[in-house]
């Protein structure tokens, strides 16, 4: 199973035609999921938009885009794993922030990779945890 990062969710609503081919290829090879945290990040971006009508359209698109995607919950085990990832990387002088939450959920829920454009953070996480970085 591949975990879709927030960057991918944003692309799904911004430019669904251009990412449709990538999505089909990913689905052909693996099940797709995202985390509750990534859903929160994507919705947060929509609620920041000053034009409420435009923001509502984005929220509606996001809700429709999420229908076929499994949403992985965030629990105590995930919080502990995220803290472990952060601690391990901080000791090495690396800061990854909330992406550790996505990684922890993905690892604990059986994902073998994170699909993202955020190479900088997930490359460090990949080296520390073995969770594969899947760039698109």
Backbone bond lengths (Angstrom), bond angles and torsions (degrees), N, CA, C in turn:
res aa  C-N    CA-C-N  psi(-1)  N-CA   C-N-CA  omega(-1)  CA-C   N-CA-C  phi
1 X - - - 1.454 - - 1.527 107.88 -
2 X 1.326 115.45 139.37 1.461 121.66 176.92 1.529 108.97 -108.36
3 X 1.322 114.91 139.62 1.461 122.16 179.88 1.528 109.43 -100.47
4 X 1.308 116.68 124.24 1.463 122.16 179.47 1.524 109.61 -85.47
5 X 1.325 115.72 121.61 1.461 121.60 178.22 1.534 109.36 -77.23
6 X 1.305 116.41 169.76 1.464 122.08 -179.53 1.520 111.76 -57.29
7 X 1.328 118.23 -36.45 1.467 120.02 179.46 1.524 110.55 -56.95
8 X 1.325 116.36 -39.02 1.465 120.90 -179.60 1.529 110.80 -70.63
9 X 1.319 116.80 -41.80 1.471 120.18 178.71 1.525 110.74 -60.33
10 X 1.319 116.51 -39.86 1.466 120.83 178.86 1.525 110.23 -64.02
11 X 1.336 116.78 -42.91 1.467 120.69 177.85 1.530 111.43 -62.22
12 X 1.332 116.87 -36.31 1.469 120.54 179.06 1.523 112.26 -58.56
13 X 1.323 116.84 -33.78 1.464 118.95 -178.79 1.523 112.66 -96.36
14 X 1.324 117.90 -28.65 1.464 120.54 179.98 1.524 112.25 -74.98
15 X 1.313 115.69 -44.70 1.460 120.24 -173.53 1.527 110.31 -144.36
16 X 1.335 116.60 67.75 1.466 119.84 -174.30 1.527 114.22 -60.69
17 X 1.335 117.60 -31.82 1.462 119.72 -179.22 1.524 111.70 -65.86
18 X 1.328 116.64 -44.19 1.466 119.24 -177.01 1.527 112.26 -70.22
19 X 1.305 117.76 -27.20 1.463 119.94 -177.79 1.534 112.02 -95.82
20 X 1.329 117.37 -8.23 1.469 121.06 -178.19 1.525 112.08 -58.77
21 X 1.319 117.48 -41.46 1.472 121.21 -179.77 1.530 110.69 -63.84
22 X 1.324 116.10 -42.27 1.468 120.79 178.98 1.527 109.59 -64.59
23 X 1.331 116.29 -43.64 1.467 120.66 179.73 1.526 110.72 -60.80
24 X 1.326 117.33 -45.19 1.471 120.54 179.62 1.524 111.10 -61.96
25 X 1.319 116.86 -41.20 1.468 120.51 178.87 1.529 110.54 -64.72
26 X 1.314 117.10 -42.78 1.466 120.71 177.73 1.530 110.65 -63.24
27 X 1.329 116.51 -44.75 1.469 121.03 -179.18 1.530 111.67 -65.10
28 X 1.325 116.56 -32.08 1.457 120.81 179.60 1.528 110.74 -64.18
29 X 1.322 115.96 -34.32 1.463 121.16 -176.44 1.518 114.25 -94.67
30 X 1.336 117.35 -23.96 1.463 118.91 -169.98 1.524 111.49 -160.51
31 X 1.324 115.77 161.67 1.465 121.13 171.85 1.526 108.12 -75.30
32 X 1.330 116.34 148.13 1.463 121.02 179.80 1.520 110.24 -112.25
33 X 1.317 114.84 142.26 1.461 122.01 178.16 1.520 107.97 -144.86
34 X 1.299 115.70 169.49 1.456 122.17 169.20 1.521 106.09 -143.28
35 X 1.304 116.45 174.03 1.460 119.10 -178.56 1.529 110.20 -104.80
36 X 1.305 114.80 157.80 1.452 120.36 176.02 1.529 110.08 -59.13
37 X 1.330 116.45 -34.46 1.461 120.01 178.16 1.531 111.19 -64.71
38 X 1.344 117.77 -41.70 1.462 120.39 178.88 1.524 111.37 -65.93
39 X 1.318 116.39 -36.21 1.466 120.73 175.94 1.530 109.40 -62.29
40 X 1.327 116.59 -44.70 1.466 121.24 176.46 1.530 110.86 -56.80
41 X 1.339 117.13 -47.86 1.470 120.34 -179.58 1.526 111.39 -59.90
42 X 1.327 116.66 -44.39 1.465 120.22 -178.42 1.531 111.21 -64.82
43 X 1.325 117.09 -45.37 1.466 119.97 178.12 1.527 111.21 -65.28
44 X 1.317 117.66 -37.10 1.470 120.92 178.99 1.514 111.06 -58.01
45 X 1.326 116.26 -41.86 1.462 120.53 178.24 1.520 111.89 -60.56
46 X 1.318 116.56 -38.79 1.468 120.66 -179.90 1.528 111.15 -68.22
47 X 1.319 116.70 -36.33 1.468 120.13 -178.34 1.528 113.32 -75.73
48 X 1.317 117.29 -12.65 1.467 121.17 177.78 1.528 110.94 -78.15
49 X 1.306 117.07 -24.31 1.464 121.90 -176.08 1.527 109.77 -61.67
50 X 1.317 115.64 127.52 1.470 121.12 -176.39 1.531 112.46 -68.09
51 X 1.317 116.31 -37.68 1.458 120.72 178.98 1.524 107.78 -77.06
52 X 1.326 116.61 105.44 1.473 121.19 -174.02 1.524 112.73 -61.53
53 X 1.307 116.81 -35.80 1.463 120.30 179.72 1.532 110.21 -65.06
54 X 1.316 116.39 -44.59 1.470 120.58 178.27 1.525 110.41 -65.27
55 X 1.315 116.54 -40.92 1.462 120.95 177.84 1.517 111.60 -62.46
56 X 1.335 116.35 -41.41 1.469 120.87 179.27 1.529 111.16 -63.52
57 X 1.336 116.55 -38.16 1.469 120.37 178.17 1.526 110.64 -63.23
58 X 1.312 116.45 -40.64 1.465 120.57 178.78 1.526 110.21 -66.08
59 X 1.318 116.39 -42.56 1.472 120.60 178.20 1.528 110.17 -60.14
60 X 1.334 116.51 -44.41 1.469 120.44 178.76 1.528 111.15 -61.80
61 X 1.335 116.73 -43.99 1.473 120.62 178.35 1.523 110.81 -62.04
62 X 1.309 115.76 -42.47 1.462 120.02 -179.63 1.525 110.61 -64.18
63 X 1.324 116.63 -43.95 1.470 119.98 178.39 1.527 111.00 -58.44
64 X 1.337 116.97 -42.48 1.470 120.50 178.88 1.529 111.22 -68.09
65 X 1.320 117.13 -40.37 1.468 120.92 -178.99 1.523 111.91 -65.06
66 X 1.324 117.05 -29.56 1.465 121.17 -177.25 1.527 113.84 -80.81
67 X 1.325 117.61 -15.34 1.470 120.60 -175.36 1.534 112.79 -52.02
68 X 1.342 119.79 -49.87 1.471 118.41 -176.71 1.530 114.95 -83.11
69 X 1.312 117.41 -0.64 1.469 121.37 -173.86 1.526 110.03 -101.22
70 X 1.318 115.76 129.85 1.467 120.12 175.91 1.529 108.76 -68.23
71 X 1.325 116.90 132.54 1.463 121.14 178.71 1.522 108.31 -105.94
72 X 1.320 114.88 118.17 1.461 121.63 -177.52 1.524 109.96 -85.65
73 X 1.332 118.40 129.55 1.468 121.41 -178.55 1.529 112.07 -73.40
74 X 1.315 114.97 169.42 1.464 123.31 178.36 1.520 107.17 -117.90
75 X 1.327 116.85 121.39 1.463 120.06 -177.04 1.534 110.94 -130.87
76 X 1.315 115.60 -176.15 1.465 121.33 -176.89 1.526 111.91 -59.56
77 X 1.314 116.98 -40.59 1.468 120.76 178.66 1.533 110.63 -61.47
78 X 1.327 116.23 -39.08 1.463 120.89 178.29 1.529 111.21 -68.50
79 X 1.327 116.46 -40.71 1.467 120.40 178.48 1.525 110.54 -61.70
80 X 1.324 115.93 -41.77 1.463 120.48 178.97 1.522 110.81 -64.96
81 X 1.338 116.66 -43.49 1.468 120.94 179.48 1.525 110.51 -64.65
82 X 1.325 117.62 -40.61 1.467 121.33 178.40 1.525 110.59 -62.18
83 X 1.328 116.38 -42.06 1.469 120.53 177.87 1.527 110.51 -63.66
84 X 1.325 116.59 -39.71 1.471 120.79 177.64 1.533 110.91 -62.31
85 X 1.332 116.61 -44.97 1.469 120.83 178.43 1.522 110.26 -61.17
86 X 1.340 116.88 -47.34 1.473 121.04 179.06 1.519 111.16 -59.87
87 X 1.324 116.13 -46.17 1.462 120.23 -179.25 1.512 112.41 -62.28
88 X 1.317 116.37 -45.22 1.465 121.10 178.84 1.523 110.77 -58.94
89 X 1.319 116.00 -45.52 1.464 119.71 -177.72 1.527 112.41 -73.74
90 X 1.328 117.90 -35.60 1.472 120.45 177.32 1.523 110.95 -62.37
91 X 1.339 116.29 -38.61 1.469 119.35 177.71 1.525 111.29 -62.26
92 X 1.313 116.63 -24.37 1.469 122.00 178.58 1.527 111.65 -94.83
93 X 1.342 115.82 5.07 1.460 120.06 179.23 1.517 114.39 81.67
94 X 1.317 117.29 15.96 1.468 122.02 -179.11 1.526 109.38 -109.26
95 X 1.318 116.06 139.22 1.462 121.40 177.95 1.533 107.46 -120.03
96 X 1.335 117.52 125.79 1.466 120.40 179.39 1.520 112.70 -117.55
97 X 1.303 117.96 -15.25 1.458 121.29 177.27 1.514 113.89 61.28
98 X 1.345 116.52 -142.21 1.460 121.00 -173.12 1.529 114.87 -64.40
99 X 1.324 118.82 -16.32 1.466 119.52 177.36 1.522 111.32 -62.83
100 X 1.319 116.83 -21.03 1.468 120.40 174.78 1.529 110.37 -64.97
101 X 1.332 116.94 -30.66 1.470 120.58 177.57 1.527 109.55 -66.25
102 X 1.328 116.17 -47.98 1.465 120.05 177.45 1.518 110.37 -57.71
103 X 1.323 116.84 -46.53 1.468 121.34 -178.74 1.526 111.48 -61.89
104 X 1.319 116.70 -44.21 1.467 120.58 -178.85 1.525 111.37 -62.90
105 X 1.321 116.64 -45.60 1.463 120.04 178.70 1.527 109.60 -61.68
106 X 1.324 116.24 -46.76 1.468 120.48 -179.35 1.525 111.06 -58.76
107 X 1.315 116.88 -47.63 1.467 120.67 -179.85 1.526 111.60 -62.50
108 X 1.315 116.44 -48.35 1.467 120.67 -176.86 1.525 113.56 -68.10
109 X 1.330 116.50 -25.76 1.468 119.79 -176.83 1.532 112.37 -99.45
110 X 1.328 117.46 8.28 1.459 120.23 172.27 1.511 117.31 93.82
111 X 1.310 118.21 13.22 1.466 120.17 176.12 1.528 109.09 -78.81
112 X 1.328 115.80 146.93 1.460 118.70 177.44 1.523 112.33 -108.90
113 X 1.336 117.11 1.81 1.452 120.29 178.23 1.514 112.17 -164.37
114 X 1.340 115.07 158.12 1.463 122.32 175.67 1.524 107.43 -117.54
115 X 1.330 116.20 126.02 1.458 122.74 179.41 1.522 107.24 -91.47
116 X 1.342 116.32 116.23 1.464 120.38 -171.76 1.521 111.92 -156.61
117 X 1.313 115.36 163.10 1.468 121.93 167.85 1.527 110.13 -104.66
118 X 1.308 116.19 -1.26 1.466 121.93 -178.70 1.528 109.41 -87.83
119 X 1.317 115.39 67.08 1.463 121.30 -175.22 1.522 112.30 -60.90
120 X 1.317 117.27 -42.28 1.469 120.92 -174.30 1.524 112.61 -55.47
121 X 1.321 117.66 -48.92 1.466 120.12 -178.19 1.518 112.16 -74.49
122 X 1.323 116.91 -44.93 1.460 118.81 -174.15 1.524 113.15 -76.15
123 X 1.306 117.65 -21.42 1.466 120.23 174.66 1.531 109.92 -64.87
124 X 1.312 116.20 -41.86 1.466 121.81 177.33 1.529 109.85 -65.63
125 X 1.315 116.61 -42.30 1.468 121.21 178.99 1.523 110.26 -65.16
126 X 1.325 116.58 -40.81 1.469 120.70 178.93 1.528 110.74 -58.24
127 X 1.316 116.35 -45.41 1.471 120.43 -179.77 1.527 111.74 -64.27
128 X 1.318 116.59 -34.26 1.468 120.41 -176.80 1.528 113.38 -83.00
129 X 1.346 116.87 -28.59 1.470 119.24 -171.50 1.527 115.15 -121.05
130 X 1.315 116.79 -20.53 1.462 119.95 -174.99 1.520 113.64 89.45
131 X 1.333 117.60 -5.20 1.465 121.09 176.64 1.528 108.00 -68.34
132 X 1.308 116.98 119.65 1.467 121.69 -173.79 1.528 112.45 -69.50
133 X 1.318 114.40 140.42 1.456 123.03 173.40 1.525 106.68 -90.95
134 X 1.325 117.05 123.77 1.462 121.77 177.60 1.522 106.82 -116.78
135 X 1.327 115.62 103.05 1.467 119.95 179.70 1.520 109.92 -83.37
136 X 1.311 116.01 150.66 1.469 119.98 175.97 1.511 109.43 -130.03
